[in-house]
Amino acid sequence: MDLAARIARFRAVAEEWLRGLYHGMFTHPAYETIEKEAEDLEDEFMLACFPDAFGIPSPISYYTAELLPHLTDEYEAWQRRMWDRDSLVERKGQQYHF
């Protein structure tokens, strides 16, 4: 293996390592934060549309019931997620404690 091949091999390994470092330090935490915020917004929307699922009476439920056939898959996942969560305050508090 000559010197040019060694340099090319080192450069390829270094580029791969630097891409992994960049992804691990900057990109991945950003995606994770964005996904959590999107999930929280979806939870808030579903709670505003279907408060009856948790025993909160709301006159708007009569009108939002029309959305239920379109949101069936999301509704089941949301309801399961909300019942499994310890509390919303704990979830929001996790973003400030590492």
mmCIF file as gemmi writes it, N, C-alpha and C atoms, coordinates in Angstrom:
data_model
loop_
_atom_site.group_PDB
_atom_site.id
_atom_site.type_symbol
_atom_site.label_atom_id
_atom_site.label_alt_id
_atom_site.label_comp_id
_atom_site.label_asym_id
_atom_site.label_entity_id
_atom_site.label_seq_id
_atom_site.pdbx_PDB_ins_code
_atom_site.Cartn_x
_atom_site.Cartn_y
_atom_site.Cartn_z
_atom_site.occupancy
_atom_site.B_iso_or_equiv
_atom_site.pdbx_formal_charge
_atom_site.auth_seq_id
_atom_site.auth_asym_id
_atom_site.pdbx_PDB_model_num
ATOM 1 N N . MET Axp A 1 ? 0.856 -1.175 0 1 0 ? 1 A 1
ATOM 2 C CA . MET Axp A 1 ? 0 0 0 1 0 ? 1 A 1
ATOM 3 C C . MET Axp A 1 ? 0.902 1.239 0 1 0 ? 1 A 1
ATOM 4 N N . ASP Axp A 2 ? 0.71 2.07 -0.983 1 0 ? 2 A 1
ATOM 5 C CA . ASP Axp A 2 ? 1.542 3.259 -1.078 1 0 ? 2 A 1
ATOM 6 C C . ASP Axp A 2 ? 0.986 4.395 -0.227 1 0 ? 2 A 1
ATOM 7 N N . LEU Axp A 3 ? 1.699 5.474 -0.185 1 0 ? 3 A 1
ATOM 8 C CA . LEU Axp A 3 ? 1.352 6.606 0.676 1 0 ? 3 A 1
ATOM 9 C C . LEU Axp A 3 ? 0.017 7.244 0.272 1 0 ? 3 A 1
ATOM 10 N N . ALA Axp A 4 ? -0.271 7.373 -0.991 1 0 ? 4 A 1
ATOM 11 C CA . ALA Axp A 4 ? -1.527 7.992 -1.451 1 0 ? 4 A 1
ATOM 12 C C . ALA Axp A 4 ? -2.73 7.16 -1.021 1 0 ? 4 A 1
ATOM 13 N N . ALA Axp A 5 ? -2.614 5.85 -1.084 1 0 ? 5 A 1
ATOM 14 C CA . ALA Axp A 5 ? -3.707 4.972 -0.666 1 0 ? 5 A 1
ATOM 15 C C . ALA Axp A 5 ? -3.93 5.065 0.838 1 0 ? 5 A 1
ATOM 16 N N . ARG Axp A 6 ? -2.832 5.146 1.594 1 0 ? 6 A 1
ATOM 17 C CA . ARG Axp A 6 ? -2.96 5.29 3.058 1 0 ? 6 A 1
ATOM 18 C C . ARG Axp A 6 ? -3.64 6.601 3.427 1 0 ? 6 A 1
ATOM 19 N N . ILE Axp A 7 ? -3.259 7.669 2.731 1 0 ? 7 A 1
ATOM 20 C CA . ILE Axp A 7 ? -3.869 8.977 2.999 1 0 ? 7 A 1
ATOM 21 C C . ILE Axp A 7 ? -5.355 8.945 2.649 1 0 ? 7 A 1
ATOM 22 N N . ALA Axp A 8 ? -5.707 8.343 1.524 1 0 ? 8 A 1
ATOM 23 C CA . ALA Axp A 8 ? -7.117 8.256 1.126 1 0 ? 8 A 1
ATOM 24 C C . ALA Axp A 8 ? -7.906 7.439 2.129 1 0 ? 8 A 1
ATOM 25 N N . ARG Axp A 9 ? -7.33 6.331 2.598 1 0 ? 9 A 1
ATOM 26 C CA . ARG Axp A 9 ? -8.002 5.498 3.594 1 0 ? 9 A 1
ATOM 27 C C . ARG Axp A 9 ? -8.188 6.263 4.906 1 0 ? 9 A 1
ATOM 28 N N . PHE Axp A 10 ? -7.153 6.972 5.366 1 0 ? 10 A 1
ATOM 29 C CA . PHE Axp A 10 ? -7.248 7.756 6.596 1 0 ? 10 A 1
ATOM 30 C C . PHE Axp A 10 ? -8.301 8.85 6.458 1 0 ? 10 A 1
ATOM 31 N N . ARG Axp A 11 ? -8.333 9.505 5.297 1 0 ? 11 A 1
ATOM 32 C CA . ARG Axp A 11 ? -9.303 10.572 5.064 1 0 ? 11 A 1
ATOM 33 C C . ARG Axp A 11 ? -10.732 10.021 5.112 1 0 ? 11 A 1
ATOM 34 N N . ALA Axp A 12 ? -10.961 8.849 4.511 1 0 ? 12 A 1
ATOM 35 C CA . ALA Axp A 12 ? -12.296 8.245 4.525 1 0 ? 12 A 1
ATOM 36 C C . ALA Axp A 12 ? -12.722 7.886 5.949 1 0 ? 12 A 1
ATOM 37 N N . VAL Axp A 13 ? -11.809 7.319 6.725 1 0 ? 13 A 1
ATOM 38 C CA . VAL Axp A 13 ? -12.127 6.96 8.117 1 0 ? 13 A 1
ATOM 39 C C . VAL Axp A 13 ? -12.38 8.215 8.936 1 0 ? 13 A 1
ATOM 40 N N . ALA Axp A 14 ? -11.57 9.241 8.743 1 0 ? 14 A 1
ATOM 41 C CA . ALA Axp A 14 ? -11.733 10.486 9.494 1 0 ? 14 A 1
ATOM 42 C C . ALA Axp A 14 ? -13.057 11.171 9.155 1 0 ? 14 A 1
ATOM 43 N N . GLU Axp A 15 ? -13.431 11.172 7.875 1 0 ? 15 A 1
ATOM 44 C CA . GLU Axp A 15 ? -14.702 11.779 7.482 1 0 ? 15 A 1
ATOM 45 C C . GLU Axp A 15 ? -15.885 11.033 8.09 1 0 ? 15 A 1
ATOM 46 N N . GLU Axp A 16 ? -15.814 9.701 8.083 1 0 ? 16 A 1
ATOM 47 C CA . GLU Axp A 16 ? -16.892 8.907 8.679 1 0 ? 16 A 1
ATOM 48 C C . GLU Axp A 16 ? -16.983 9.174 10.18 1 0 ? 16 A 1
ATOM 49 N N . TRP Axp A 17 ? -15.843 9.247 10.844 1 0 ? 17 A 1
ATOM 50 C CA . TRP Axp A 17 ? -15.823 9.501 12.279 1 0 ? 17 A 1
ATOM 51 C C . TRP Axp A 17 ? -16.384 10.892 12.592 1 0 ? 17 A 1
ATOM 52 N N . LEU Axp A 18 ? -16 11.886 11.809 1 0 ? 18 A 1
ATOM 53 C CA . LEU Axp A 18 ? -16.481 13.251 12.042 1 0 ? 18 A 1
ATOM 54 C C . LEU Axp A 18 ? -17.98 13.368 11.773 1 0 ? 18 A 1
ATOM 55 N N . ARG Axp A 19 ? -18.499 12.661 10.735 1 0 ? 19 A 1
ATOM 56 C CA . ARG Axp A 19 ? -19.935 12.655 10.494 1 0 ? 19 A 1
ATOM 57 C C . ARG Axp A 19 ? -20.683 12.059 11.679 1 0 ? 19 A 1
ATOM 58 N N . GLY Axp A 20 ? -20.155 10.952 12.216 1 0 ? 20 A 1
ATOM 59 C CA . GLY Axp A 20 ? -20.779 10.328 13.387 1 0 ? 20 A 1
ATOM 60 C C . GLY Axp A 20 ? -20.74 11.243 14.598 1 0 ? 20 A 1
ATOM 61 N N . LEU Axp A 21 ? -19.631 11.929 14.798 1 0 ? 21 A 1
ATOM 62 C CA . LEU Axp A 21 ? -19.508 12.867 15.918 1 0 ? 21 A 1
ATOM 63 C C . LEU Axp A 21 ? -20.505 14.011 15.776 1 0 ? 21 A 1
ATOM 64 N N . TYR Axp A 22 ? -20.603 14.575 14.571 1 0 ? 22 A 1
ATOM 65 C CA . TYR Axp A 22 ? -21.551 15.669 14.33 1 0 ? 22 A 1
ATOM 66 C C . TYR Axp A 22 ? -22.982 15.201 14.57 1 0 ? 22 A 1
ATOM 67 N N . HIS Axp A 23 ? -23.314 14.021 14.06 1 0 ? 23 A 1
ATOM 68 C CA . HIS Axp A 23 ? -24.669 13.493 14.243 1 0 ? 23 A 1
ATOM 69 C C . HIS Axp A 23 ? -24.961 13.266 15.723 1 0 ? 23 A 1
ATOM 70 N N . GLY Axp A 24 ? -24.019 12.703 16.443 1 0 ? 24 A 1
ATOM 71 C CA . GLY Axp A 24 ? -24.237 12.41 17.856 1 0 ? 24 A 1
ATOM 72 C C . GLY Axp A 24 ? -24.316 13.638 18.738 1 0 ? 24 A 1
ATOM 73 N N . MET Axp A 25 ? -23.576 14.683 18.386 1 0 ? 25 A 1
ATOM 74 C CA . MET Axp A 25 ? -23.542 15.869 19.246 1 0 ? 25 A 1
ATOM 75 C C . MET Axp A 25 ? -24.612 16.897 18.901 1 0 ? 25 A 1
ATOM 76 N N . PHE Axp A 26 ? -24.949 17.034 17.637 1 0 ? 26 A 1
ATOM 77 C CA . PHE Axp A 26 ? -25.842 18.119 17.242 1 0 ? 26 A 1
ATOM 78 C C . PHE Axp A 26 ? -27.147 17.641 16.604 1 0 ? 26 A 1
ATOM 79 N N . THR Axp A 27 ? -27.044 16.798 15.615 1 0 ? 27 A 1
ATOM 80 C CA . THR Axp A 27 ? -28.213 16.433 14.833 1 0 ? 27 A 1
ATOM 81 C C . THR Axp A 27 ? -29.19 15.572 15.605 1 0 ? 27 A 1
ATOM 82 N N . HIS Axp A 28 ? -28.722 14.501 16.217 1 0 ? 28 A 1
ATOM 83 C CA . HIS Axp A 28 ? -29.616 13.581 16.911 1 0 ? 28 A 1
ATOM 84 C C . HIS Axp A 28 ? -30.386 14.244 18.052 1 0 ? 28 A 1
ATOM 85 N N . PRO Axp A 29 ? -29.737 15.007 18.943 1 0 ? 29 A 1
ATOM 86 C CA . PRO Axp A 29 ? -30.52 15.671 20.003 1 0 ? 29 A 1
ATOM 87 C C . PRO Axp A 29 ? -31.557 16.648 19.438 1 0 ? 29 A 1
ATOM 88 N N . ALA Axp A 30 ? -31.243 17.284 18.32 1 0 ? 30 A 1
ATOM 89 C CA . ALA Axp A 30 ? -32.213 18.21 17.719 1 0 ? 30 A 1
ATOM 90 C C . ALA Axp A 30 ? -33.427 17.45 17.219 1 0 ? 30 A 1
ATOM 91 N N . TYR Axp A 31 ? -33.217 16.327 16.536 1 0 ? 31 A 1
ATOM 92 C CA . TYR Axp A 31 ? -34.344 15.517 16.061 1 0 ? 31 A 1
ATOM 93 C C . TYR Axp A 31 ? -35.186 15.023 17.229 1 0 ? 31 A 1
ATOM 94 N N . GLU Axp A 32 ? -34.518 14.596 18.279 1 0 ? 32 A 1
ATOM 95 C CA . GLU Axp A 32 ? -35.23 14.088 19.456 1 0 ? 32 A 1
ATOM 96 C C . GLU Axp A 32 ? -36.092 15.177 20.08 1 0 ? 32 A 1
ATOM 97 N N . THR Axp A 33 ? -35.558 16.364 20.195 1 0 ? 33 A 1
ATOM 98 C CA . THR Axp A 33 ? -36.303 17.481 20.761 1 0 ? 33 A 1
ATOM 99 C C . THR Axp A 33 ? -37.488 17.858 19.873 1 0 ? 33 A 1
ATOM 100 N N . ILE Axp A 34 ? -37.275 17.889 18.577 1 0 ? 34 A 1
ATOM 101 C CA . ILE Axp A 34 ? -38.353 18.229 17.652 1 0 ? 34 A 1
ATOM 102 C C . ILE Axp A 34 ? -39.453 17.185 17.7 1 0 ? 34 A 1
ATOM 103 N N . GLU Axp A 35 ? -39.081 15.902 17.776 1 0 ? 35 A 1
ATOM 104 C CA . GLU Axp A 35 ? -40.085 14.836 17.855 1 0 ? 35 A 1
ATOM 105 C C . GLU Axp A 35 ? -40.902 14.936 19.138 1 0 ? 35 A 1
ATOM 106 N N . LYS Axp A 36 ? -40.25 15.238 20.261 1 0 ? 36 A 1
ATOM 107 C CA . LYS Axp A 36 ? -40.976 15.387 21.528 1 0 ? 36 A 1
ATOM 108 C C . LYS Axp A 36 ? -41.946 16.557 21.478 1 0 ? 36 A 1
ATOM 109 N N . GLU Axp A 37 ? -41.501 17.674 20.917 1 0 ? 37 A 1
ATOM 110 C CA . GLU Axp A 37 ? -42.38 18.845 20.822 1 0 ? 37 A 1
ATOM 111 C C . GLU Axp A 37 ? -43.569 18.574 19.903 1 0 ? 37 A 1
ATOM 112 N N . ALA Axp A 38 ? -43.319 17.881 18.793 1 0 ? 38 A 1
ATOM 113 C CA . ALA Axp A 38 ? -44.419 17.545 17.884 1 0 ? 38 A 1
ATOM 114 C C . ALA Axp A 38 ? -45.417 16.616 18.57 1 0 ? 38 A 1
ATOM 115 N N . GLU Axp A 39 ? -44.902 15.663 19.338 1 0 ? 39 A 1
ATOM 116 C CA . GLU Axp A 39 ? -45.785 14.754 20.068 1 0 ? 39 A 1
ATOM 117 C C . GLU Axp A 39 ? -46.589 15.507 21.124 1 0 ? 39 A 1
ATOM 118 N N . ASP Axp A 40 ? -45.964 16.457 21.8 1 0 ? 40 A 1
ATOM 119 C CA . ASP Axp A 40 ? -46.69 17.252 22.795 1 0 ? 40 A 1
ATOM 120 C C . ASP Axp A 40 ? -47.793 18.094 22.143 1 0 ? 40 A 1
ATOM 121 N N . LEU Axp A 41 ? -47.497 18.683 20.979 1 0 ? 41 A 1
ATOM 122 C CA . LEU Axp A 41 ? -48.519 19.46 20.28 1 0 ? 41 A 1
ATOM 123 C C . LEU Axp A 41 ? -49.676 18.576 19.831 1 0 ? 41 A 1
ATOM 124 N N . GLU Axp A 42 ? -49.35 17.384 19.356 1 0 ? 42 A 1
ATOM 125 C CA . GLU Axp A 42 ? -50.407 16.46 18.958 1 0 ? 42 A 1
ATOM 126 C C . GLU Axp A 42 ? -51.254 16.059 20.166 1 0 ? 42 A 1
ATOM 127 N N . ASP Axp A 43 ? -50.604 15.815 21.308 1 0 ? 43 A 1
ATOM 128 C CA . ASP Axp A 43 ? -51.338 15.466 22.519 1 0 ? 43 A 1
ATOM 129 C C . ASP Axp A 43 ? -52.27 16.592 22.953 1 0 ? 43 A 1
ATOM 130 N N . GLU Axp A 44 ? -51.793 17.825 22.875 1 0 ? 44 A 1
ATOM 131 C CA . GLU Axp A 44 ? -52.623 18.959 23.261 1 0 ? 44 A 1
ATOM 132 C C . GLU Axp A 44 ? -53.819 19.113 22.325 1 0 ? 44 A 1
ATOM 133 N N . PHE Axp A 45 ? -53.605 18.915 21.024 1 0 ? 45 A 1
ATOM 134 C CA . PHE Axp A 45 ? -54.705 18.995 20.065 1 0 ? 45 A 1
ATOM 135 C C . PHE Axp A 45 ? -55.748 17.921 20.347 1 0 ? 45 A 1
ATOM 136 N N . MET Axp A 46 ? -55.289 16.686 20.572 1 0 ? 46 A 1
ATOM 137 C CA . MET Axp A 46 ? -56.219 15.588 20.812 1 0 ? 46 A 1
ATOM 138 C C . MET Axp A 46 ? -56.968 15.802 22.128 1 0 ? 46 A 1
ATOM 139 N N . LEU Axp A 47 ? -56.293 16.319 23.142 1 0 ? 47 A 1
ATOM 140 C CA . LEU Axp A 47 ? -56.954 16.579 24.416 1 0 ? 47 A 1
ATOM 141 C C . LEU Axp A 47 ? -57.996 17.693 24.273 1 0 ? 47 A 1
ATOM 142 N N . ALA Axp A 48 ? -57.697 18.683 23.448 1 0 ? 48 A 1
ATOM 143 C CA . ALA Axp A 48 ? -58.671 19.757 23.222 1 0 ? 48 A 1
ATOM 144 C C . ALA Axp A 48 ? -59.874 19.25 22.437 1 0 ? 48 A 1
ATOM 145 N N . CYS Axp A 49 ? -59.651 18.296 21.539 1 0 ? 49 A 1
ATOM 146 C CA . CYS Axp A 49 ? -60.753 17.763 20.724 1 0 ? 49 A 1
ATOM 147 C C . CYS Axp A 49 ? -61.564 16.698 21.449 1 0 ? 49 A 1
ATOM 148 N N . PHE Axp A 50 ? -60.918 15.874 22.262 1 0 ? 50 A 1
ATOM 149 C CA . PHE Axp A 50 ? -61.593 14.735 22.889 1 0 ? 50 A 1
ATOM 150 C C . PHE Axp A 50 ? -61.368 14.696 24.409 1 0 ? 50 A 1
ATOM 151 N N . PRO Axp A 51 ? -61.801 15.712 25.132 1 0 ? 51 A 1
ATOM 152 C CA . PRO Axp A 51 ? -61.61 15.693 26.581 1 0 ? 51 A 1
ATOM 153 C C . PRO Axp A 51 ? -62.497 14.647 27.28 1 0 ? 51 A 1
ATOM 154 N N . ASP Axp A 52 ? -63.545 14.184 26.601 1 0 ? 52 A 1
ATOM 155 C CA . ASP Axp A 52 ? -64.446 13.187 27.191 1 0 ? 52 A 1
ATOM 156 C C . ASP Axp A 52 ? -63.717 11.897 27.532 1 0 ? 52 A 1
ATOM 157 N N . ALA Axp A 53 ? -62.643 11.605 26.813 1 0 ? 53 A 1
ATOM 158 C CA . ALA Axp A 53 ? -61.9 10.365 27.044 1 0 ? 53 A 1
ATOM 159 C C . ALA Axp A 53 ? -61.338 10.313 28.457 1 0 ? 53 A 1
ATOM 160 N N . PHE Axp A 54 ? -61.176 11.469 29.082 1 0 ? 54 A 1
ATOM 161 C CA . PHE Axp A 54 ? -60.625 11.527 30.434 1 0 ? 54 A 1
ATOM 162 C C . PHE Axp A 54 ? -61.602 12.089 31.441 1 0 ? 54 A 1
ATOM 163 N N . GLY Axp A 55 ? -62.875 12.126 31.073 1 0 ? 55 A 1
ATOM 164 C CA . GLY Axp A 55 ? -63.906 12.554 32.008 1 0 ? 55 A 1
ATOM 165 C C . GLY Axp A 55 ? -64.038 14.047 32.167 1 0 ? 55 A 1
ATOM 166 N N . ILE Axp A 56 ? -63.519 14.807 31.233 1 0 ? 56 A 1
ATOM 167 C CA . ILE Axp A 56 ? -63.626 16.264 31.29 1 0 ? 56 A 1
ATOM 168 C C . ILE Axp A 56 ? -64.784 16.677 30.381 1 0 ? 56 A 1
ATOM 169 N N . PRO Axp A 57 ? -65.87 17.182 30.942 1 0 ? 57 A 1
ATOM 170 C CA . PRO Axp A 57 ? -67.002 17.556 30.09 1 0 ? 57 A 1
ATOM 171 C C . PRO Axp A 57 ? -66.666 18.783 29.234 1 0 ? 57 A 1
ATOM 172 N N . SER Axp A 58 ? -67.112 18.732 27.994 1 0 ? 58 A 1
ATOM 173 C CA . SER Axp A 58 ? -66.842 19.841 27.089 1 0 ? 58 A 1
ATOM 174 C C . SER Axp A 58 ? -67.937 19.913 26.037 1 0 ? 58 A 1
ATOM 175 N N . PRO Axp A 59 ? -68.499 21.091 25.814 1 0 ? 59 A 1
ATOM 176 C CA . PRO Axp A 59 ? -69.539 21.215 24.788 1 0 ? 59 A 1
ATOM 177 C C . PRO Axp A 59 ? -68.981 21.069 23.369 1 0 ? 59 A 1
ATOM 178 N N . ILE Axp A 60 ? -67.709 21.259 23.195 1 0 ? 60 A 1
ATOM 179 C CA . ILE Axp A 60 ? -67.116 21.167 21.864 1 0 ? 60 A 1
ATOM 180 C C . ILE Axp A 60 ? -67.012 19.716 21.389 1 0 ? 60 A 1
ATOM 181 N N . SER Axp A 61 ? -67.114 18.757 22.29 1 0 ? 61 A 1
ATOM 182 C CA . SER Axp A 61 ? -66.987 17.343 21.934 1 0 ? 61 A 1
ATOM 183 C C . SER Axp A 61 ? -68.039 16.902 20.924 1 0 ? 61 A 1
ATOM 184 N N . TYR Axp A 62 ? -69.197 17.518 20.962 1 0 ? 62 A 1
ATOM 185 C CA . TYR Axp A 62 ? -70.256 17.18 20.011 1 0 ? 62 A 1
ATOM 186 C C . TYR Axp A 62 ? -69.794 17.436 18.575 1 0 ? 62 A 1
ATOM 187 N N . TYR Axp A 63 ? -69.051 18.519 18.38 1 0 ? 63 A 1
ATOM 188 C CA . TYR Axp A 63 ? -68.59 18.884 17.043 1 0 ? 63 A 1
ATOM 189 C C . TYR Axp A 63 ? -67.317 18.147 16.648 1 0 ? 63 A 1
ATOM 190 N N . THR Axp A 64 ? -66.443 17.895 17.607 1 0 ? 64 A 1
ATOM 191 C CA . THR Axp A 64 ? -65.189 17.217 17.285 1 0 ? 64 A 1
ATOM 192 C C . THR Axp A 64 ? -65.374 15.715 17.11 1 0 ? 64 A 1
ATOM 193 N N . ALA Axp A 65 ? -66.526 15.184 17.483 1 0 ? 65 A 1
ATOM 194 C CA . ALA Axp A 65 ? -66.789 13.763 17.27 1 0 ? 65 A 1
ATOM 195 C C . ALA Axp A 65 ? -66.784 13.417 15.785 1 0 ? 65 A 1
ATOM 196 N N . GLU Axp A 66 ? -67.044 14.4 14.943 1 0 ? 66 A 1
ATOM 197 C CA . GLU Axp A 66 ? -67.004 14.167 13.501 1 0 ? 66 A 1
ATOM 198 C C . GLU Axp A 66 ? -65.587 13.872 13.008 1 0 ? 66 A 1
ATOM 199 N N . LEU Axp A 67 ? -64.571 14.292 13.776 1 0 ? 67 A 1
ATOM 200 C CA . LEU Axp A 67 ? -63.181 14.034 13.398 1 0 ? 67 A 1
ATOM 201 C C . LEU Axp A 67 ? -62.736 12.608 13.733 1 0 ? 67 A 1
ATOM 202 N N . LEU Axp A 68 ? -63.448 11.963 14.604 1 0 ? 68 A 1
ATOM 203 C CA . LEU Axp A 68 ? -63.024 10.658 15.105 1 0 ? 68 A 1
ATOM 204 C C . LEU Axp A 68 ? -62.773 9.619 14.014 1 0 ? 68 A 1
ATOM 205 N N . PRO Axp A 69 ? -63.621 9.479 13 1 0 ? 69 A 1
ATOM 206 C CA . PRO Axp A 69 ? -63.308 8.487 11.959 1 0 ? 69 A 1
ATOM 207 C C . PRO Axp A 69 ? -61.994 8.762 11.227 1 0 ? 69 A 1
ATOM 208 N N . HIS Axp A 70 ? -61.602 10.023 11.137 1 0 ? 70 A 1
ATOM 209 C CA . HIS Axp A 70 ? -60.371 10.382 10.433 1 0 ? 70 A 1
ATOM 210 C C . HIS Axp A 70 ? -59.144 10.22 11.329 1 0 ? 70 A 1
ATOM 211 N N . LEU Axp A 71 ? -59.343 10.244 12.623 1 0 ? 71 A 1
ATOM 212 C CA . LEU Axp A 71 ? -58.221 10.199 13.569 1 0 ? 71 A 1
ATOM 213 C C . LEU Axp A 71 ? -58.207 8.913 14.4 1 0 ? 71 A 1
ATOM 214 N N . THR Axp A 72 ? -58.807 7.857 13.912 1 0 ? 72 A 1
ATOM 215 C CA . THR Axp A 72 ? -58.946 6.634 14.713 1 0 ? 72 A 1
ATOM 216 C C . THR Axp A 72 ? -57.606 6.068 15.142 1 0 ? 72 A 1
ATOM 217 N N . ASP Axp A 73 ? -56.663 5.926 14.206 1 0 ? 73 A 1
ATOM 218 C CA . ASP Axp A 73 ? -55.351 5.366 14.547 1 0 ? 73 A 1
ATOM 219 C C . ASP Axp A 73 ? -54.603 6.262 15.528 1 0 ? 73 A 1
ATOM 220 N N . GLU Axp A 74 ? -54.612 7.558 15.259 1 0 ? 74 A 1
ATOM 221 C CA . GLU Axp A 74 ? -53.926 8.489 16.153 1 0 ? 74 A 1
ATOM 222 C C . GLU Axp A 74 ? -54.596 8.542 17.525 1 0 ? 74 A 1
ATOM 223 N N . TYR Axp A 75 ? -55.932 8.403 17.531 1 0 ? 75 A 1
ATOM 224 C CA . TYR Axp A 75 ? -56.676 8.467 18.793 1 0 ? 75 A 1
ATOM 225 C C . TYR Axp A 75 ? -56.298 7.308 19.722 1 0 ? 75 A 1
ATOM 226 N N . GLU Axp A 76 ? -56.223 6.113 19.169 1 0 ? 76 A 1
ATOM 227 C CA . GLU Axp A 76 ? -55.879 4.953 19.998 1 0 ? 76 A 1
ATOM 228 C C . GLU Axp A 76 ? -54.464 5.074 20.547 1 0 ? 76 A 1
ATOM 229 N N . ALA Axp A 77 ? -53.531 5.482 19.708 1 0 ? 77 A 1
ATOM 230 C CA . ALA Axp A 77 ? -52.143 5.653 20.164 1 0 ? 77 A 1
ATOM 231 C C . ALA Axp A 77 ? -52.048 6.764 21.202 1 0 ? 77 A 1
ATOM 232 N N . TRP Axp A 78 ? -52.771 7.847 20.977 1 0 ? 78 A 1
ATOM 233 C CA . TRP Axp A 78 ? -52.747 8.969 21.913 1 0 ? 78 A 1
ATOM 234 C C . TRP Axp A 78 ? -53.327 8.566 23.261 1 0 ? 78 A 1
ATOM 235 N N . GLN Axp A 79 ? -54.451 7.857 23.249 1 0 ? 79 A 1
ATOM 236 C CA . GLN Axp A 79 ? -55.082 7.453 24.505 1 0 ? 79 A 1
ATOM 237 C C . GLN Axp A 79 ? -54.169 6.515 25.295 1 0 ? 79 A 1
ATOM 238 N N . ARG Axp A 80 ? -53.532 5.58 24.61 1 0 ? 80 A 1
ATOM 239 C CA . ARG Axp A 80 ? -52.598 4.668 25.267 1 0 ? 80 A 1
ATOM 240 C C . ARG Axp A 80 ? -51.411 5.439 25.847 1 0 ? 80 A 1
ATOM 241 N N . ARG Axp A 81 ? -50.896 6.405 25.079 1 0 ? 81 A 1
ATOM 242 C CA . ARG Axp A 81 ? -49.758 7.202 25.527 1 0 ? 81 A 1
ATOM 243 C C . ARG Axp A 81 ? -50.124 8.047 26.748 1 0 ? 81 A 1
ATOM 244 N N . MET Axp A 82 ? -51.324 8.621 26.737 1 0 ? 82 A 1
ATOM 245 C CA . MET Axp A 82 ? -51.732 9.477 27.853 1 0 ? 82 A 1
ATOM 246 C C . MET Axp A 82 ? -51.951 8.676 29.127 1 0 ? 82 A 1
ATOM 247 N N . TRP Axp A 83 ? -52.476 7.468 29.026 1 0 ? 83 A 1
ATOM 248 C CA . TRP Axp A 83 ? -52.696 6.659 30.22 1 0 ? 83 A 1
ATOM 249 C C . TRP Axp A 83 ? -51.39 6.107 30.76 1 0 ? 83 A 1
ATOM 250 N N . ASP Axp A 84 ? -50.398 5.877 29.892 1 0 ? 84 A 1
ATOM 251 C CA . ASP Axp A 84 ? -49.121 5.329 30.34 1 0 ? 84 A 1
ATOM 252 C C . ASP Axp A 84 ? -48.223 6.387 30.979 1 0 ? 84 A 1
ATOM 253 N N . ARG Axp A 85 ? -48.403 7.606 30.616 1 0 ? 85 A 1
ATOM 254 C CA . ARG Axp A 85 ? -47.551 8.682 31.119 1 0 ? 85 A 1
ATOM 255 C C . ARG Axp A 85 ? -47.809 8.933 32.59 1 0 ? 85 A 1
ATOM 256 N N . ASP Axp A 86 ? -46.744 9.142 33.363 1 0 ? 86 A 1
ATOM 257 C CA . ASP Axp A 86 ? -46.909 9.438 34.786 1 0 ? 86 A 1
ATOM 258 C C . ASP Axp A 86 ? -47.631 10.768 34.959 1 0 ? 86 A 1
ATOM 259 N N . SER Axp A 87 ? -47.143 11.787 34.346 1 0 ? 87 A 1
ATOM 260 C CA . SER Axp A 87 ? -47.827 13.077 34.359 1 0 ? 87 A 1
ATOM 261 C C . SER Axp A 87 ? -47.257 13.953 33.257 1 0 ? 87 A 1
ATOM 262 N N . LEU Axp A 88 ? -48.06 14.864 32.783 1 0 ? 88 A 1
ATOM 263 C CA . LEU Axp A 88 ? -47.588 15.768 31.737 1 0 ? 88 A 1
ATOM 264 C C . LEU Axp A 88 ? -46.522 16.716 32.261 1 0 ? 88 A 1
ATOM 265 N N . VAL Axp A 89 ? -46.643 17.077 33.54 1 0 ? 89 A 1
ATOM 266 C CA . VAL Axp A 89 ? -45.666 17.983 34.144 1 0 ? 89 A 1
ATOM 267 C C . VAL Axp A 89 ? -44.3 17.305 34.191 1 0 ? 89 A 1
ATOM 268 N N . GLU Axp A 90 ? -44.278 16.028 34.521 1 0 ? 90 A 1
ATOM 269 C CA . GLU Axp A 90 ? -43.02 15.294 34.55 1 0 ? 90 A 1
ATOM 270 C C . GLU Axp A 90 ? -42.396 15.233 33.163 1 0 ? 90 A 1
ATOM 271 N N . ARG Axp A 91 ? -43.216 15.015 32.16 1 0 ? 91 A 1
ATOM 272 C CA . ARG Axp A 91 ? -42.718 14.94 30.776 1 0 ? 91 A 1
ATOM 273 C C . ARG Axp A 91 ? -42.109 16.267 30.355 1 0 ? 91 A 1
ATOM 274 N N . LYS Axp A 92 ? -42.807 17.361 30.653 1 0 ? 92 A 1
ATOM 275 C CA . LYS Axp A 92 ? -42.279 18.668 30.275 1 0 ? 92 A 1
ATOM 276 C C . LYS Axp A 92 ? -41.055 19.035 31.109 1 0 ? 92 A 1
ATOM 277 N N . GLY Axp A 93 ? -40.997 18.557 32.341 1 0 ? 93 A 1
ATOM 278 C CA . GLY Axp A 93 ? -39.856 18.841 33.191 1 0 ? 93 A 1
ATOM 279 C C . GLY Axp A 93 ? -38.596 18.12 32.756 1 0 ? 93 A 1
ATOM 280 N N . GLN Axp A 94 ? -38.734 17.032 32.019 1 0 ? 94 A 1
ATOM 281 C CA . GLN Axp A 94 ? -37.57 16.269 31.561 1 0 ? 94 A 1
ATOM 282 C C . GLN Axp A 94 ? -36.713 17.061 30.591 1 0 ? 94 A 1
ATOM 283 N N . GLN Axp A 95 ? -37.3 17.998 29.889 1 0 ? 95 A 1
ATOM 284 C CA . GLN Axp A 95 ? -36.507 18.749 28.92 1 0 ? 95 A 1
ATOM 285 C C . GLN Axp A 95 ? -35.529 19.718 29.594 1 0 ? 95 A 1
ATOM 286 N N . TYR Axp A 96 ? -35.73 19.987 30.869 1 0 ? 96 A 1
ATOM 287 C CA . TYR Axp A 96 ? -34.822 20.892 31.571 1 0 ? 96 A 1
ATOM 288 C C . TYR Axp A 96 ? -33.807 20.161 32.428 1 0 ? 96 A 1
ATOM 289 N N . HIS Axp A 97 ? -33.964 18.851 32.609 1 0 ? 97 A 1
ATOM 290 C CA . HIS Axp A 97 ? -33.007 18.057 33.394 1 0 ? 97 A 1
ATOM 291 C C . HIS Axp A 97 ? -32.366 17.033 32.494 1 0 ? 97 A 1
ATOM 292 N N . PHE Axp A 98 ? -31.071 16.999 32.493 1 0 ? 98 A 1
ATOM 293 C CA . PHE Axp A 98 ? -30.356 16.075 31.603 1 0 ? 98 A 1
ATOM 294 C C . PHE Axp A 98 ? -29.904 14.863 32.337 1 0 ? 98 A 1
